[in-house]
Amino acid sequence: MLYIEHWKERLIVIICLLGVLYALPNALPKTTVNWLGEHMPSFLPHQTINLGLDLRGGSHLLLEVDLQAMMDERMRSYLQDVRATLRKAKIGYKTLTYKSGRVTFALVDIAQQDQAKEVIRELDRDMAISVDGDRFTLAMKSTQLDEMCQNAMEQSIEIVRRRIDETGTREPSIQKQGDDRILVQLPGMDDPSRVKNLLGQTAKLAFRLVERPDTNPMEPVPLHAERVPAAAEEAGIKSWIVDKRIMVSGDMLLKAQATFQNNEPVVAFTFDRRGAQAFGETTRENVGRAFAIVLDNKVISAPVIREPITGGSGVISGSFSTQSAQDLALLLRAGALPAPIKVIEERTIGPGLGADSVRAGGIAAVLGLVLVMISMVLFYRLFGLFANIALLINGALLFALLSFLQATLTLPGIAGIVLTIGMAVDANVLVFERIREEHKRGRSIIPAIDQGYKNAMSSITDANLTTLIAAVLLFIFGTGPVKGFAVTLSLGIITSVFCGTMVTHLIIIWWTQLKKPKKLPI
């Protein structure tokens, strides 16, 4: 006897109604959808499917992370640590230099060789130490270098994501490509100049004490200091002589935001506990000295310390516009890149090409849907009509899931939807053919329908499960367009099985209860 529990019946109806409601915003004008998003509660359906770069148009950027520059900076910093360590241990040295990834120096007294090995090993146990007579060569171990590069790529991708997210760009695609490249796709953005500027800045912030303004380029620079250019020339000062030692670094920042001071845009910042302590001690011990704020090796401001600043906060002033102050605050909040990044490829895709793709994909989907529906009615008559109703509900559920999950639809994704339409009636075909076989064997209508569904379930499960496994593997191991295809195919399989085994079954049960049929209409 055909029967379905009342709770299952209600659940199927509720799922179908929710599917239609959540898919509906995709069929409404954009102005109506925006109004719903602003005035309706957030739990009500107002989200639409996000279109990818190939459908919506936008910008494509390929970034290269300069890992060699990062390694050079790390080793130059290590060179300074070696110098300080040898001096502290009172070990005489000469010709301390860095070249081609290696720090080298020679001992004045070879008798101090063992002592020098020990203090350098204590400084960094991950460094490889090579000794040839009085000459030391220090370099990173290959495992350490690989780990550093991998961490730098992961950190760079995360910081790029943070910076782009803060610009308000919706659904950007950011992924690693090769060993040192990052692919960024920005749907809907046809002028990526601001994003390029933000991504091109390393945003390494440091607070360093000033020795003096660099008013005489011929005057020698002390060993503990270096010449740093000014971001903008003020009072004829093009560069500053600043200490090499970083007193407070940008990674100690807790927050940063653009604001106004004396009617001029500035960036207000707050340090974490460690940074506040270091900032307070530095300003307390150096009242009267200039304190340079250095961003990406340029002095953007060099105010004089008038009094100790112990509150852990301050402002960065300079020749800022409102936009540049906001961008600097954004960069500081997102964090500094571990290595410089440069744009090596840029493409802009116009919305017209995307509109053509959407139109072509829509025509293919509609044409496929119509042909499938006509075929089902021709082959299975009334039951084919029931299957077509379930097929329409299946489409609504698929679009509802894509909207709810805020998935990004790409051209391969449309291909997945078209494929899903063709596969959506497979379950119904299997069931209907089983029903026919059972009826030919002499079963009456109700037992034939009942046995048809029971006997077809194993075939339906096996066929769709194997396809779902393949789709999941495509999503895990695929990239970009392949993932888009895998997402729509996976969701399509789930909704197709639900509609083919639940929705059509429920409609047939209602029909048998209402009509009490004497003849099988199939």
Secondary structure, 3 states (H helix, E strand, C coil): CCCCCHHHHHHHHHHHHHHHHHHHHHHCCHHHHHHHHHHCCCCCCCCCCEECHHHHCEEEEEEEECHHHHHHHHHHHHHHHHHHHHHHCCCCEEEEEEECCEEEEEECCHHHHHHHHHHHHHHCCCEEEEEECCEEEEEECHHHHHHHHHHHHHHHHHHHHHHHHHCCCCCCEEEEECCCEEEEEEECCCCCHHHHHHHHCCCCEEEEEEEEECCCCCCCCCCCEEEEEEEEEECCEEEEEEECCCCEEHHHEEEEEEEEECCEEEEEEEECHHHHHHHHHHHHHCCCCEEEEEECCEEEECCECCCCCCCCEEEECCCCCHHHHHHHHHHHHHCCCCCCEEEEEEEEECHHHHHHHHHHHHHHHHHHHHHHHHHHHHHHHHHHHHHHHHHHHHHHHHHHHHHHCCCEECHHHHHHHHHHHHHHCHHHHHHHHHHHHHHHCCCCHHHHHHHHHHHHHHHHHHHHHHHHHHHHHHHHHCCCHHHHHHHHHHHHHHHHHHHHHHHHHHHHHHHHHHHCCCCCCC
